[in-house]
Amino acid sequence: MYTHPKGFLVALEGGEGTGKSTTAQLMYDYLKEQGQDVILVREPGSSPVGQAIRATIMEHRTMELETEIALFIAAKVELLRKTILPALEAGKLVIADRFTGSLFTYQGVMRGYGIGPLIEKLAAFEATLSPNLTVLMMCDQNVSVERLRRRQAAGGEFNSFDTLDLDKHVRLQEAYRTAYRELNSRYPHHAVREFDTTDVEIPEMVPAVTTAVAEALHKHRELYRAVETCLAAKQPTPRAHIRGIIDTSNPAVNGVADHG
């Protein structure tokens, strides 16, 4: 797994009803108004092929696990090559409503396929891009279910992955923690910030999430400039300088951090 050195990818992860999609949209709207060169994508989706795959997955929930994984990876490859990688190469900020973390959690942990085998499959398609920052949104299961009920009553999107089963929400949260503990052991410098949305209305959480993203983005750009300067001068980048930037840009370097 690797992160892109030029642009900046932030992924919002979490179970249904945690406020992930709402936060992604509100943060995108705010950053766009502030003049940031930013795009918003969701996985699977955000392309004609991705949307078709999304519809297939949502419609056929009894498909074999390997079939489901193949479809998710196909949607990811399409989104990466057509949208995300070109945007990152142009130095843009990309906000993703779900990314690889969801694949690792739902298919890798909850359905038992395993994170290691999933990484191998992603590598076969050169799809091992990792977010520069993952925002992991967690919430008490009772609050999550109540939010889903309100969304459903209001005619909002309620797909086959959404559930009002309290036990499943508990298992899903534990699956996220399991997935990110393993990912942290494999890739300790991939930043994760956790936010608990239980006791706040989602719009109230957006400033804190946006601040976390802005801080990580600033450190990422500082590191990129330092490396580019040394490369231009044909000098090695001081390891202590890089170490300092990485440590301060990754509050979860030794585990999933708890914020909110």
C-alpha positions, 0 to 999 in steps of 0.5 A: 500500500502506498500514498500519493506524494503530490495530491492529497487523498482523504477517505471518510470511513465508518458504518451506516448512520455515522454521518460519513457521507453528510460530512464528506459533502459538507466538507467538500462544499465548504472547501470548494467555497474557500477556493480549494482545488477539491473533488468529491468521489464515492466508492463504488460509484462516481463514474458510469461504470462505477455506478453500474457496478454499484447498482449490481452489488446493491441489487444482488446481495446474495452473490458469492463473496469472491464475486462481490470482491471482484466487483468492488475492485473493478469499480475501484480500478475504474475510479482510480485510473479515470478520476482519482489518480489524474486529480492527485497527479494534478495536485488536487485534494480528493475527498472519498466517501469510502475507500479501501478501508470499507473493503477491508472491513466489510469483506476482509473482516466481517465476511472473513476473506482476510486483509492480506489476501485483499491486498494481494488482489489489489496489488494485482491490479495496481490498486493499492493506493492508500489515503493520505488521511483516513477519517474514521467516524464511529457512533453508538449503534442506537444513534446510528439506527435512529439516524437511518430511520429518519433518513428512510422516513424522509425518503433518503437513500437506504440501500441493501448495506444499510440495516436497522439491526443493532447487533450488526452495527456493533459487529461493524464497529468492531470490524472497523477497529480490527481492520485498522489495527491490522492496517496500522501494524502493517503500515504504521505511518498511514494516518487515521483520525477517529471521530465519535459522532454520537453526541453531536449533530453531524454539521457540528462535527464538520469544522473539527474534521475539516481542521484535521484534514487541513492540518494533515494537508499542510504537513503533507505539502510541507514534506513534498516541498522539502523533498522536491527542493532537495531533489532539485538541488541533488541533495539528500533530504535530511532524515530528521526533517522528514521524520519530524514532518511525518510524526506531526502529520500523523497523530495515530502513528502508534494506533487509531487516535480517538478524537471528537 
